[in-house]
Amino acid sequence: MSGLPRLALRAPILAYRYSLSMFMGRTCRYLPSCSEYADEAIARHGAWAGGWMAASRVCRCHPCGGDGFDPVPRELPSGATWSRPWRYARQAKSPVCEHVVER
């Protein structure tokens, strides 16, 4: 029964990866892709911590976000507890979108 929350979160990721992702194009700013990252984070760290890590990664994946190699951490970040879920997310530096021109 303990694997049910993980399966419940991983099933939509796999469904996206093998259906909608094929039509949208398999281009991601990060390696591993966001769906691979989410799947691995949930499998490695569980539904709660992995889910927060995945949500953080998806929120960073936008035109003004980062890019490059960003693997799932082997261990949970220090200071991360179930009552402070924002600590599971990697705290990236505030990105500046240089190609956007303010008018």
C-alpha positions as CSV (number, residue, x, y, z in Angstrom):
1,M,0.0,0.0,0.0
2,S,2.9,2.4,0.5
3,G,3.7,2.4,-3.2
4,L,0.3,3.6,-4.1
5,P,1.0,7.3,-3.8
6,R,4.1,6.9,-5.9
7,L,2.3,5.0,-8.6
8,A,-0.5,7.6,-8.5
9,L,2.0,10.4,-9.3
10,R,4.1,8.4,-11.7
11,A,1.2,7.1,-13.9
12,P,0.3,10.6,-15.3
13,I,4.0,11.3,-16.0
14,L,4.3,8.1,-18.0
15,A,1.1,8.8,-19.8
16,Y,2.3,12.2,-20.8
17,R,5.7,10.9,-21.8
18,Y,4.3,8.3,-24.2
19,S,1.3,10.3,-25.6
20,L,1.2,14.1,-25.4
21,S,5.0,14.5,-25.4
22,M,5.3,12.9,-28.8
23,F,3.0,15.5,-30.3
24,M,4.5,18.5,-28.5
25,G,8.0,17.6,-29.4
26,R,10.7,16.2,-27.2
27,T,12.7,19.3,-26.5
28,C,13.5,20.2,-23.0
29,R,15.9,22.8,-21.7
30,Y,17.3,20.3,-19.1
31,L,18.9,16.9,-19.2
32,P,17.3,14.7,-18.0
33,S,14.0,16.0,-19.3
34,C,11.4,17.3,-16.9
35,S,9.3,14.1,-17.1
36,E,12.3,11.9,-16.6
37,Y,13.4,14.1,-13.7
38,A,9.9,13.9,-12.1
39,D,9.7,10.1,-12.6
40,E,13.1,9.6,-11.0
41,A,12.6,12.0,-8.1
42,I,9.3,10.3,-7.2
43,A,10.8,6.9,-7.5
44,R,13.9,7.8,-5.4
45,H,12.5,10.1,-2.8
46,G,8.8,9.2,-2.6
47,A,5.6,11.0,-3.5
48,W,5.9,13.9,-1.1
49,A,9.5,15.0,-1.5
50,G,9.8,13.8,-5.1
51,G,6.6,15.5,-6.0
52,W,7.8,18.8,-4.6
53,M,11.2,18.4,-6.4
54,A,9.3,17.7,-9.7
55,A,7.0,20.7,-9.3
56,S,10.0,22.9,-8.6
57,R,11.7,21.6,-11.8
58,V,8.7,22.2,-14.0
59,C,8.4,25.7,-12.6
60,R,12.0,26.4,-13.6
61,C,11.5,25.1,-17.1
62,H,10.5,28.2,-19.0
63,P,12.2,30.6,-21.5
64,C,13.8,32.7,-18.8
65,G,14.7,29.7,-16.7
66,G,17.9,27.7,-16.6
67,D,19.1,24.9,-18.7
68,G,21.7,22.2,-18.9
69,F,22.5,19.1,-16.8
70,D,20.3,19.0,-13.6
71,P,20.1,15.5,-12.1
72,V,17.9,14.4,-9.2
73,P,19.9,14.7,-6.0
74,R,21.0,11.4,-4.4
75,E,20.0,12.6,-0.9
76,L,17.4,15.0,0.3
77,P,18.6,18.6,0.9
78,S,19.6,19.6,4.4
79,G,16.8,21.3,6.3
80,A,14.1,19.6,4.2
81,T,11.2,18.2,6.3
82,W,7.6,17.2,5.5
83,S,6.4,20.4,7.1
84,R,8.7,22.6,5.0
85,P,8.2,21.2,1.5
86,W,9.7,24.2,-0.3
87,R,13.1,23.0,1.1
88,Y,13.0,19.9,-1.2
89,A,13.3,22.1,-4.2
90,R,16.7,23.1,-5.5
91,Q,17.2,26.8,-4.8
92,A,18.4,28.1,-8.1
93,K,19.8,31.6,-8.5
94,S,17.3,34.1,-9.8
95,P,17.6,33.9,-13.5
96,V,17.6,37.0,-15.6
97,C,16.0,36.7,-19.0
98,E,18.4,38.8,-21.1
99,H,16.7,38.3,-24.4
100,V,13.4,40.0,-23.3
101,V,13.5,43.7,-23.9
102,E,11.4,45.9,-21.7
103,R,9.6,48.7,-23.5
